[in-house]
Amino acid sequence: MEGEEGEVERLPVDLLAHIFVLLPSFVDLAQASGVCRKWREGALRSLARRERLSFAGYRMDDDSAARLVRHAYSLRDLDICFVYNCSNKLYCSSSRSCWGCQITDNGLYKISLAKCIGNLTSISLWGMAGITDKGVIQLVSKAKSLQHLNVGGTFITDESLLAIANSCPHLKAVVLWCCRHVTETGLSMLVKECRKLESINVWGMRVPVDCFIGLLAVSPALQIKPVSIHLGVGAGAAWSIS
C-alpha cells in the first residue's frame, strides 16, 4: 500500500491537473483536492483550464460557487441552474419551495467579480428562485461577451432585460421561460438593442399578441419559441404560450 501511494505522489502537478479536468463532477474534484497539498494544487490548476462549469443538481451556497468560478480563469460556459431530483427523475419545478436554490443575489455579485466573467459566452440561471433583478444585473453587466442566456423560471422583471440590452451586444439566444414579471416593454427593449439576437423562448409568458408582431417587425428573422405566432388573434389580446 505504501508503495502504491509513493507512485501516485510522483505524478507531476500538471499531469494531475490534466486528469482532474476529466472529472465530470466538481464534488469529486473537491474530494480529490483534500487528499494532500499536491492534489489540491492539481485541482486548482484543473479549474483554471476548465471551459465549462455546471452546478446543476447540486446545492451550492454563495461562497462555494464564487470560489470555484474565481479559479476558473478559462471559463466560457457557466451553468448555475437548479435541478430538483425526485424518484431518480431530474426536472425543474415552478415551486419556490421545491427549487430550494441556495445561491442568492449576493452570490451572483461575488461571481461577477471573477476575472473570467467578461469572457463568458453562455450563462444559465434556470430556476434560481432566490435571485432578483439586483443579482442578475450585477452579473450580466460584466458579461460583455455573452451570446446565450437562460433566465427561465426566475422572477426577473424588465429591469434585468434593460441591463441585458445595454450590456450584451453579442447576445444570440435568450430563454425567458415563465418569466411572468417581464412585460412587452422589456421584450421590445431587448430586441431593439440586441441586434444579433436570433431566438427568444417566451413559453409561459403572458403578453399582448401585438408585442410579438412588433418584435418581428423590428427583427423579421427572429425565432420566437416554442410556437409561431397566429397573427389572426385580435389586437390587445393576451397570449399565453404553452
TANORJO-V5977 format. One record per residue. RES is the residue in three letters. SS is DSSP state (A for helix, B for strand, O for the rest). OMEGA is omega in radians with two decimals (* if undefined). NEAR is the number of other C-alpha atoms within 10 Angstrom. Layout:
# TANORJO-V5977
res: [RES/RES]
ss: [SS/SS]
omega: [OMEGA/OMEGA]
near: [NEAR/NEAR]
This chain:
# TANORJO-V5977
res: [MET/GLU/GLY/GLU/GLU/GLY/GLU/VAL/GLU/ARG/LEU/PRO/VAL/ASP/LEU/LEU/ALA/HIS/ILE/PHE/VAL/LEU/LEU/PRO/SER/PHE/VAL/ASP/LEU/ALA/GLN/ALA/SER/GLY/VAL/CYS/ARG/LYS/TRP/ARG/GLU/GLY/ALA/LEU/ARG/SER/LEU/ALA/ARG/ARG/GLU/ARG/LEU/SER/PHE/ALA/GLY/TYR/ARG/MET/ASP/ASP/ASP/SER/ALA/ALA/ARG/LEU/VAL/ARG/HIS/ALA/TYR/SER/LEU/ARG/ASP/LEU/ASP/ILE/CYS/PHE/VAL/TYR/ASN/CYS/SER/ASN/LYS/LEU/TYR/CYS/SER/SER/SER/ARG/SER/CYS/TRP/GLY/CYS/GLN/ILE/THR/ASP/ASN/GLY/LEU/TYR/LYS/ILE/SER/LEU/ALA/LYS/CYS/ILE/GLY/ASN/LEU/THR/SER/ILE/SER/LEU/TRP/GLY/MET/ALA/GLY/ILE/THR/ASP/LYS/GLY/VAL/ILE/GLN/LEU/VAL/SER/LYS/ALA/LYS/SER/LEU/GLN/HIS/LEU/ASN/VAL/GLY/GLY/THR/PHE/ILE/THR/ASP/GLU/SER/LEU/LEU/ALA/ILE/ALA/ASN/SER/CYS/PRO/HIS/LEU/LYS/ALA/VAL/VAL/LEU/TRP/CYS/CYS/ARG/HIS/VAL/THR/GLU/THR/GLY/LEU/SER/MET/LEU/VAL/LYS/GLU/CYS/ARG/LYS/LEU/GLU/SER/ILE/ASN/VAL/TRP/GLY/MET/ARG/VAL/PRO/VAL/ASP/CYS/PHE/ILE/GLY/LEU/LEU/ALA/VAL/SER/PRO/ALA/LEU/GLN/ILE/LYS/PRO/VAL/SER/ILE/HIS/LEU/GLY/VAL/GLY/ALA/GLY/ALA/ALA/TRP/SER/ILE/SER]
ss: [O/A/A/A/A/A/A/A/A/O/O/O/A/A/A/A/A/A/A/A/A/O/O/O/O/A/A/A/A/A/A/A/A/O/O/O/A/A/A/A/A/A/A/A/A/A/A/A/A/O/O/B/B/B/O/O/O/O/O/O/O/A/A/A/A/A/A/A/A/A/A/O/O/O/O/O/B/B/B/O/O/O/O/B/B/B/O/O/B/B/B/O/O/O/O/A/A/A/A/O/O/O/O/O/A/A/A/A/A/A/A/A/O/O/A/A/A/A/A/O/O/B/B/B/O/O/O/O/O/O/O/O/A/A/A/A/A/A/A/A/O/O/O/O/O/O/O/B/B/B/O/O/O/O/O/O/O/A/A/A/A/A/A/A/A/A/A/O/O/O/O/O/B/B/B/O/O/O/O/O/O/O/O/A/A/A/A/A/A/A/A/A/A/O/O/O/O/O/B/B/B/O/O/O/O/B/B/B/A/A/A/A/A/A/A/A/A/A/O/O/O/O/B/B/B/O/O/O/O/O/O/O/O/O/O/O/O/B/B/B/O/O]
omega: [3.14/3.12/3.12/3.12/3.11/3.12/3.14/-3.12/-3.14/-3.14/3.11/-3.08/-3.13/3.10/3.07/3.13/3.12/3.12/-3.08/3.08/-3.11/3.11/-3.10/-3.06/3.10/3.04/3.06/3.13/3.12/3.12/3.12/-3.11/-3.13/-3.11/-3.14/-3.11/-3.11/3.13/3.09/3.11/3.10/3.12/3.12/3.11/3.12/3.07/-3.12/-3.12/-3.07/3.08/3.12/3.12/-3.11/3.06/-3.06/3.10/-3.13/3.09/-3.12/3.03/-3.05/-3.06/-3.13/-3.13/-3.12/-3.14/3.13/-3.12/-3.11/-3.14/-3.08/-3.01/-3.07/-3.02/3.07/-3.04/-3.12/-3.13/-3.11/-3.06/3.12/3.12/-3.11/-3.10/3.13/-3.13/3.11/3.09/3.13/3.09/3.09/-3.11/3.11/3.13/3.13/-3.08/3.13/-3.13/3.08/-3.10/-3.07/3.12/-3.05/3.07/3.12/3.10/3.11/3.08/3.14/3.11/-3.12/-3.13/-3.13/-3.08/-3.06/-3.00/-3.14/-3.13/-3.12/3.05/-3.12/3.08/3.04/3.07/-3.05/3.00/-3.13/-3.04/-3.07/-3.12/3.12/3.10/-3.07/-3.13/-3.13/3.13/3.11/-3.06/-3.05/3.13/3.12/-3.05/-3.03/-3.11/-3.01/3.11/-3.10/-3.11/3.09/3.07/-3.14/3.09/3.08/-3.07/3.13/3.11/3.13/3.14/3.11/-3.14/3.09/3.12/3.11/-3.13/-3.09/-2.99/-3.01/-3.08/-3.10/-3.07/3.14/-3.09/3.12/3.10/-3.14/-3.10/3.08/3.04/-2.96/3.06/3.06/-3.10/3.12/3.12/3.13/3.12/-3.14/3.11/-3.09/-3.09/-3.13/-3.06/-3.13/-3.00/3.11/-3.10/-3.10/-3.11/3.13/-3.13/-3.06/-3.13/3.06/3.13/3.08/3.14/3.11/3.13/3.14/3.13/-3.11/3.07/3.11/3.12/3.13/3.07/3.11/-3.09/-3.05/-3.09/-3.10/3.07/3.11/-3.04/0.18/-3.13/-3.14/-3.10/3.03/-3.02/-3.09/-3.13/-3.08/-3.13/3.10/3.14/3.09/-3.07/3.11/-3.08/-3.14/*]
near: [5/6/8/8/9/10/9/11/14/9/12/12/18/14/12/20/21/15/13/25/22/11/13/11/14/18/12/11/21/14/12/16/18/12/10/11/10/17/23/20/16/25/27/20/21/24/25/20/17/18/16/15/20/17/18/17/16/18/15/17/13/17/14/13/18/21/14/18/23/20/20/23/19/18/24/20/20/20/17/24/26/28/23/20/15/8/5/7/8/12/12/17/15/12/11/14/9/14/20/16/23/16/23/19/19/16/21/25/18/20/23/24/16/18/17/21/29/19/17/23/21/22/25/22/22/22/28/25/24/16/21/18/18/16/21/23/23/20/24/26/18/20/22/20/19/25/19/20/24/22/22/24/24/24/20/23/16/20/16/24/25/18/19/25/24/16/20/24/18/17/26/19/20/22/21/24/23/23/21/19/14/21/17/18/13/17/22/19/18/25/23/14/17/19/16/17/22/17/19/21/20/26/20/18/20/19/22/18/21/19/19/21/16/15/20/16/11/14/16/11/12/19/16/17/15/15/12/10/16/11/11/7/13/11/12/11/12/15/18/14/18/11]
